[in-house]
């Protein structure tokens, strides 16, 4: 059975650098050969981006252009099709943004991921699809 606490921590380790721009932390959450895709309101937007380094580069360059403060709130983690070393995992995103003293919910969405336990015992995402309801 997959390690629920480790998988929930994996989502936290993904969200934290997206909000704090600590890119070395983001690099720890993906496998070397991971894939990452974003859709917005059912339309293809980005990806798949293949490989850990390419994913981190995309995220850091995209977030680097943003001047507001973002907070990724990830909830409702649902683990399915689990084994001892892999699981398909769904989670909900609420993206909160503060700009010029104004707080707004910028978007919501669903993460569809595959998490795997690697040889070093760490859980990482081998694939992530983020389906956003609105642009980010």
C-alpha positions in Angstrom: 0.0 0.0 0.0 1.3 3.5 -0.9 2.6 5.7 1.8 -0.2 8.4 2.2 1.8 10.7 4.4 4.8 10.6 1.9 2.5 11.4 -1.0 0.8 14.3 0.8 4.2 15.6 1.7 5.1 15.3 -2.0 2.3 17.7 -2.9 3.5 20.1 -0.2 7.0 19.9 -1.5 5.7 20.7 -5.0 3.5 23.6 -3.9 6.1 25.2 -1.6 8.6 26.2 -4.2 5.9 27.3 -6.6 5.0 30.0 -4.0 8.5 30.7 -2.6 10.6 30.2 -5.7 12.9 27.6 -4.1 13.6 25.7 -7.3 16.0 23.2 -5.8 13.1 21.9 -3.7 10.9 21.6 -6.8 13.6 19.5 -8.5 13.3 16.9 -5.7 9.6 16.1 -6.4 9.9 14.7 -10.0 11.6 11.6 -11.4 14.4 12.2 -13.9 12.0 11.2 -16.8 8.8 12.8 -15.4 6.2 14.5 -17.7 4.1 17.6 -16.9 1.1 18.9 -18.8 -1.3 21.8 -18.2 -4.7 22.3 -19.7 -6.9 25.3 -19.2 -10.7 25.0 -19.4 -10.4 21.8 -21.4 -8.0 23.3 -24.0 -4.4 22.1 -24.4 -2.1 24.7 -23.0 1.4 23.4 -22.3 3.2 20.1 -22.7 3.9 17.5 -22.2 7.1 18.8 -20.8 9.4 15.8 -20.4 12.2 15.5 -17.9 12.8 16.9 -14.4 15.2 19.7 -15.6 12.8 20.9 -18.3 9.8 20.9 -15.8 11.8 23.0 -13.3 12.9 25.3 -16.1 9.4 25.8 -17.3 8.0 26.4 -13.8 10.8 28.8 -12.7 10.6 30.8 -15.9 6.8 31.1 -15.8 6.7 32.0 -12.1 9.7 34.3 -12.4 7.6 36.5 -14.7 4.8 36.9 -12.1 4.9 39.9 -9.9 2.1 38.9 -7.5 2.2 36.5 -4.6 0.7 33.1 -5.2 -0.4 30.4 -2.8 -1.1 26.9 -4.1 -3.6 25.2 -1.7 -3.7 21.5 -2.5 -6.5 19.4 -0.9 -8.7 16.3 -1.3 -5.8 14.0 -2.1 -7.3 10.8 -3.4 -5.0 7.7 -3.9 -6.1 5.0 -6.3 -4.6 2.0 -8.1 -1.9 1.8 -5.5 0.8 -0.7 -4.9 3.7 -0.6 -2.4 5.8 1.5 -4.8 3.3 3.4 -7.0 -0.1 5.1 -7.0 -2.3 7.2 -9.2 -3.2 10.3 -7.2 -5.7 13.0 -7.7 -5.8 16.3 -5.8 -7.7 19.6 -6.0 -5.9 23.0 -6.4 -7.1 26.4 -5.3 -4.8 29.0 -6.6 -4.9 32.2 -4.4 -3.2 35.4 -5.6 -2.4 38.6 -3.8 -1.6 41.7 -5.9 -1.7 45.3 -4.9 -3.3 44.5 -1.6 -6.2 42.5 -3.3 -6.7 38.8 -2.7 -8.5 36.7 -5.3 -9.0 33.1 -6.2 -7.2 33.1 -9.5 -8.1 29.5 -10.6 -9.0 26.1 -9.4 -8.1 22.7 -10.9 -7.4 19.1 -10.6 -4.0 17.3 -10.5 -3.9 13.8 -12.0 -0.6 12.3 -11.1 1.4 9.1 -10.8 3.7 8.9 -7.8 6.4 6.3 -7.5 8.7 5.3 -4.7 12.3 5.3 -6.2 15.2 3.2 -5.1 16.3 5.8 -2.6 13.0 5.5 -0.8 11.7 8.9 -1.8 8.3 9.3 -3.5 8.3 11.4 -6.6 5.9 12.3 -9.4 6.6 10.4 -12.6 3.7 12.2 -14.3 1.5 15.2 -13.6 -1.4 16.7 -15.5 -2.9 19.9 -14.1 -6.4 20.7 -15.5 -7.1 24.3 -14.6 -10.6 25.7 -14.7 -9.3 29.3 -15.5 -6.0 30.7 -16.8 -3.3 31.2 -14.1 
